[in-house]
């Protein structure tokens, strides 16, 4: 096998992997499955609880810290 044949074989496997990942998403991980919503809830619910429990002053301080961090200061 020469270099071109190996490259083409790798390319074919990458395409096959991509299609298998897409198929897996469509069958088991899409927005119609409970697993998706449980994962989303494990992120969103603690965020809402933290938002409610910290108060607005803490959030203003945090947002100003993030704006300074991302503005390059």
N, C-alpha and C positions, 0 to 999 in steps of 0.2 A: 504494500500500500504506500502510495506517495502522500505528500503533504496535502495536496488538494483533496484527495479522497478522504483523508482523515478529517479535514475541515468540513467537508460536506456532511460527513457522518455526524459530527458534533452539531452542526446546524440543524440537521433533521431531528436529532434527539432534543435539542432546545425547543423546537417547534412542537414536538410531541409533549414535552413537559408543560409548555404553556397551555396547550389544549386540555391536558389533564387537570391542571390547576383551575382553569376556567370551569371545567365540568364539575370539579369538586365544589367550587364556590356555588354554582347553580344548584347542586343537589343538597348540600349540607350546611352552607354558611350564608345563605342569602337572607334578606330581610323578612322572609316568610317563616323562618325557623325560630324556635324558642331559644336556641343556643345564641343566636345573634342578639336577641333582646335581653337575655341574661347578661351577656358580656357588656352590652351598652349600659344596662342598669348598674352594673358594678362600677362603672366609671361615673355615670351621671348622678346617681343617688348620693354618694359621699360628697361630690362636689356641691350639690344643693344643700346638704346638711352643713357643710363647712361654710358656705355662703351665708346661710341663715344664722349660724351660731357665732360668726366672727363680728358681724356688724359692719356698718358702712365705713367707719373711719379706718379700720384695718384694711379694708379693700381699697380705699383711696390711696393709702400708703403703699400698698402692694402694687397698685397700677402705676404709681409714679416711679417706683423702683424698677419696674419692667420697662417703662418708657425710657428711663435713663440708661438701662442696660442695653436696649436695642438701638438707641440713638448714637452709640459709640462713645459715651462719656465715661 
